[in-house]
């Protein structure tokens, strides 16, 4: 099991995708880092792939896979680690947006030797997309549909089973190269296929316990109200101070606010987390709540509700009811879930 600290620098449209490889090379040179593999993954269902195949004869073959949204077509060297050399891919990077219009583009510098460690990636099944590769890397990501998620991602192994490392120097170094760029931080727990099999069994046997928790929250959380209230003026709501106040009262930590989402968490006796994801809509100030039970190797959604607060008092009443229900769940249904799984290590944190 590896612990990977991820830092996602959200460059959006502030930095052209074609400039990103230069930034990565500068970072690698400054930190005296090297990578063992150069990977790419491009997908598009609108005609861009044949164009890039014409300019890069060695990039194919075109592959496909079935998803919930239908058949997805892509070009990649992830499965066979062959295909175009890095220089050939770099020659067409400026055209990825202007000429090819690819839906998504991933360029991955894989197996980076952070802390002078050579840690090969864990390849999770089915092993054919960037999300299947878990290890130290730097990824350039471009999304033509939602460009605000364009990013440069650092993934640094902070625990390898025996030793723990501080990723802060690498984070600060990349931050210096991307002044003013917002970032997201989180820890990924990367399991081998054997470890994943063990947790799959644990997750299956936890199903009745998870259902008990879901039933508890379904019964006791404030009623879900999704119809838009008949109000002319959108109320001005002060969300963070209220969450911090009630969180402190019930021993929950306020983690951060990002893109209209507020994250609150509490660590359990066995090292797992109760995580609250509170989404506040920008227009009608609808407040959505998602409660997750998270640890190394599992992530269960156990409760949710939605409300359109009429005013600040209504919002705070809503929050108070939620924390009261959480307090009862911590006595009645959470302990069984908490004891079901092995302890989650100290290095794990679902949101940072």
C-alpha positions in Angstrom: 0.0 0.0 0.0 1.3 3.4 -1.0 0.2 6.8 0.2 0.4 9.5 -2.4 0.0 13.2 -1.8 -1.6 14.8 -4.8 -1.4 18.5 -5.6 -3.6 19.6 -8.5 -2.7 23.1 -9.7 -5.7 24.4 -11.6 -4.2 26.4 -14.4 -7.5 26.7 -16.2 -7.0 28.9 -19.3 -4.4 31.1 -17.6 -1.5 29.0 -19.0 -1.6 27.5 -22.5 -1.4 23.7 -22.5 1.6 24.0 -24.9 3.5 25.9 -22.2 3.1 23.2 -19.6 5.9 20.8 -20.7 8.4 23.6 -20.4 7.2 24.3 -16.8 7.5 20.6 -16.0 11.0 20.4 -17.4 12.1 23.5 -15.4 10.7 21.9 -12.3 12.5 18.6 -12.9 15.8 20.4 -13.6 15.6 22.6 -10.5 14.8 19.7 -8.3 17.3 17.3 -10.0 14.4 14.8 -10.7 14.1 12.2 -13.4 11.2 10.1 -14.8 11.3 6.5 -16.1 8.3 6.5 -18.5 6.6 9.0 -20.7 2.9 8.2 -21.2 0.0 9.8 -23.1 -3.7 9.3 -23.3 -6.0 11.3 -25.7 -9.7 10.7 -26.2 -12.2 12.3 -28.4 -15.5 11.2 -30.1 -15.7 14.2 -32.5 -13.2 13.4 -35.2 -10.0 14.7 -33.6 -8.2 11.4 -33.4 -7.7 10.7 -37.1 -6.1 14.1 -37.4 -3.5 13.5 -34.8 -2.9 10.0 -36.2 -2.0 11.6 -39.5 0.5 13.9 -37.9 1.9 11.1 -35.6 2.0 7.9 -37.6 3.3 5.9 -34.6 0.6 7.1 -32.1 -2.0 4.4 -32.8 -3.7 2.1 -32.9 -7.1 3.7 -32.1 -8.6 1.9 -29.2 -12.1 1.8 -27.7 -13.9 0.9 -24.5 -17.5 0.8 -23.4 -18.5 3.3 -20.7 -21.8 4.4 -19.1 -22.0 7.1 -21.8 -21.4 4.7 -24.7 -18.3 3.8 -26.7 -15.2 5.9 -26.0 -12.3 6.1 -28.5 -8.8 6.9 -27.4 -5.1 6.8 -28.3 -2.6 5.8 -25.6 0.7 4.1 -24.9 -0.4 3.1 -21.3 -1.3 -0.5 -22.0 1.8 -1.5 -24.0 4.2 1.3 -23.1 5.1 1.7 -26.8 3.8 4.1 -29.4 5.2 7.6 -30.2 8.4 8.8 -28.6 8.2 11.8 -26.4 9.8 14.1 -29.0 7.1 13.2 -31.6 4.3 14.0 -29.1 5.9 17.2 -28.0 5.9 18.4 -31.7 2.1 18.3 -31.8 1.3 19.6 -28.4 0.5 23.1 -29.7 -2.1 21.6 -32.0 -4.0 19.6 -29.4 -6.5 22.5 -28.9 -6.4 24.4 -32.1 -6.2 21.6 -34.7 -7.4 18.4 -33.0 -9.9 19.7 -30.5 -9.5 16.6 -28.3 -12.0 16.1 -25.5 -9.3 15.2 -23.0 -5.5 15.1 -23.2 -3.2 13.5 -20.6 0.6 13.8 -20.8 2.2 11.8 -17.9 5.8 11.9 -16.6 5.6 8.6 -14.7 7.8 7.1 -12.0 9.5 10.3 -10.9 12.3 9.8 -8.4 11.1 12.1 -5.6 13.3 11.9 -2.6 15.8 9.8 -4.8 13.4 6.9 -4.6 12.6 4.7 -7.6 9.1 3.5 -6.8 7.4 1.8 -9.8 3.7 2.5 -10.2 1.0 0.2 -9.1 -1.2 -0.7 -12.1 -4.8 -1.3 -11.1 -7.2 -3.2 -13.3 -8.1 -2.8 -16.1 -4.9 -0.9 -16.6 -5.8 1.1 -19.7 -6.5 4.7 -18.4 -4.5 7.3 -16.4 -6.6 6.6 -13.3 -5.4 3.0 -13.3 -1.7 4.1 -12.7 -0.9 4.8 -9.1 2.6 6.1 -8.4 4.9 9.1 -8.3 4.2 11.3 -11.4 3.6 14.7 -12.9 0.5 14.9 -15.2 -0.5 17.6 -17.6 -4.3 17.5 -18.1 -6.5 19.4 -20.6 -10.3 19.3 -20.7 -11.9 21.0 -23.7 -15.4 20.7 -22.2 -14.6 22.0 -18.7 -11.4 24.0 -19.1 -11.4 25.3 -15.5 -10.1 21.8 -14.6 -7.0 22.0 -16.8 -4.2 21.2 -14.5 -0.6 20.3 -13.6 -0.8 17.5 -11.1 2.0 16.4 -8.7 1.7 12.9 -7.2 4.3 12.3 -4.6 4.7 9.1 -2.5 4.7 10.2 1.1 4.6 6.7 2.6 6.0 3.5 1.1 5.1 1.0 3.8 8.2 1.7 5.9 9.1 5.4 5.6 7.2 8.6 5.6 8.3 11.7 3.6 7.4 15.4 3.7 6.3 16.6 0.2 6.2 20.3 1.1 9.5 21.3 -0.6 8.3 19.9 -4.0 4.9 21.6 -3.5 6.5 24.9 -2.8 8.9 24.6 -5.8 6.0 24.0 -8.2 4.0 26.8 -6.5 6.8 29.2 -7.3 6.6 28.3 -11.0 2.8 28.8 -11.0 2.3 32.1 -9.1 -1.4 32.9 -8.4 -2.6 29.4 -9.5 -5.1 27.8 -7.2 -4.5 24.2 -6.1 -6.3 21.2 -4.5 -4.6 18.8 -2.2 -5.6 15.3 -1.3 -4.1 11.9 -0.3 -4.6 8.8 -2.4 -4.4 5.4 -0.9 -3.0 3.1 -3.6 -3.6 -0.6 -3.2 -2.0 -3.5 -5.0 -4.5 -5.9 -6.7 -4.1 -8.3 -3.8 -4.8 -5.6 -1.3 -7.7 -4.4 -3.3 -9.2 -7.9 -3.3 -9.1 -7.9 0.5 -10.9 -4.6 0.7 -13.4 -5.7 -1.9 -14.3 -8.5 0.4 -14.4 -6.2 3.4 -16.6 -3.8 1.5 -19.0 -6.6 0.5 -19.3 -7.8 4.1 -19.8 -4.2 5.3 -22.9 -3.8 3.1 -25.5 -4.4 6.0 -23.6 -2.0 8.2 -23.5 0.7 5.5 -27.2 0.2 4.9 -27.9 0.6 8.7 -26.0 3.9 8.5 -27.9 5.0 5.4 -31.2 4.1 7.0 -30.3 6.1 10.1 -29.6 9.2 8.2 -32.6 8.7 5.9 -34.8 8.6 8.9 -33.3 11.4 11.0 -31.8 14.0 8.6 -33.9 17.1 7.8 -36.3 16.4 5.0 -35.0 16.8 1.5 -36.6 19.9 -0.1 -35.6 20.4 -3.7 -38.4 22.6 -5.0 -37.3 26.2 -5.6 -38.9 28.5 -2.9 -41.1 31.3 -4.1 -38.7 34.2 -3.0 -37.8 37.2 -5.1 -34.5 38.0 -3.4 -31.7 35.4 -2.9 -30.9 35.4 0.8 -27.3 36.4 1.8 -25.9 33.4 3.7 -22.9 33.3 5.8 -21.9 29.6 5.5 -18.3 29.2 6.8 -18.7 30.9 10.2 -21.8 28.8 11.0 -20.1 25.5 9.9 -17.0 26.4 12.0 -19.1 27.1 15.0 -21.2 24.0 14.9 -18.2 21.9 13.8 -16.2 23.0 16.8 -19.2 22.2 19.1 -19.4 18.7 17.8 -15.6 18.1 17.4 -15.6 18.3 13.6 -12.7 20.1 11.8 -13.4 22.7 9.1 -11.0 21.8 6.3 -11.6 24.2 3.5 -13.9 25.9 1.0 -13.4 25.3 -2.7 -15.6 26.1 -5.7 -18.8 26.5 -3.6 -18.0 23.3 -1.6 -17.3 23.3 2.1 -15.5 20.3 3.6 -15.8 19.2 7.3 -14.3 16.1 8.8 -13.9 14.1 12.0 -11.6 11.2 12.6 -13.0 8.2 14.3 -11.5 6.0 17.1 -10.2 3.6 14.5 -8.6 6.3 12.3 -11.3 6.5 9.7 -13.2 9.7 8.7 -16.7 11.0 8.7 -16.6 13.5 5.9 -19.2 16.2 5.1 -19.3 17.7 1.6 -21.6 20.7 1.7 -22.4 22.3 -1.7 -23.9 25.8 -1.8 -25.4 26.8 -5.1 -24.4 30.2 -6.5 -27.8 31.4 -7.6 -30.6 30.2 -5.4 -28.4 29.3 -2.4 -29.5 25.8 -2.3 -27.5 23.8 0.2 -26.7 20.2 -0.5 -25.2 17.8 2.0 -23.3 14.6 1.4 -22.0 12.4 4.3 -19.2 10.0 3.5 -17.5 7.4 5.6 -13.9 7.1 4.4 -10.7 5.3 5.1 -7.8 3.5 3.5 -9.4 1.2 1.0 -13.1 2.3 1.2 -15.4 5.3 0.7 -19.1 4.9 1.5 -21.9 7.5 0.9 -24.1 7.1 4.0 -26.4 10.2 4.0 -27.6 13.2 2.0 -30.2 15.9 2.0 -30.9 19.3 0.4 -32.5 22.5 1.5 -33.2 26.1 0.3 -32.7 28.1 3.4 -35.0 31.1 3.6 -32.5 33.2 5.7 -29.5 32.9 7.9 -31.5 31.6 10.8 -33.0 28.9 8.7 -29.6 27.9 7.4 -28.2 27.6 11.0 -31.2 25.6 12.1 -30.5 23.2 9.2 -26.8 22.8 10.1 -27.6 22.3 13.8 -30.1 19.5 12.9 -27.4 17.8 10.8 -24.8 17.8 13.5 -27.3 16.5 16.0 -28.1 13.6 13.7 -24.4 13.0 13.3 -23.9 12.9 17.0 -26.6 10.2 17.3 -25.1 8.2 14.4 -21.8 8.2 16.1 -23.4 6.4 19.1 -25.8 4.1 17.2 -24.4 3.1 13.8 -20.9 4.4 13.2 -19.1 2.2 15.8 -20.0 -1.1 14.0 -18.6 0.4 10.7 -15.6 1.7 12.6 -14.7 -1.7 13.9 -15.3 -3.6 10.7 -12.2 -2.3 8.9 -8.5 -2.4 9.9 -7.2 0.9 11.4 -6.6 3.6 8.8 -2.9 4.8 9.1 -2.1 8.3 10.4 -0.8 9.5 7.0 -4.3 9.1 5.4 -6.4 12.2 5.0 -9.3 12.4 2.5 -9.1 16.1 2.1 -6.1 18.4 2.7 
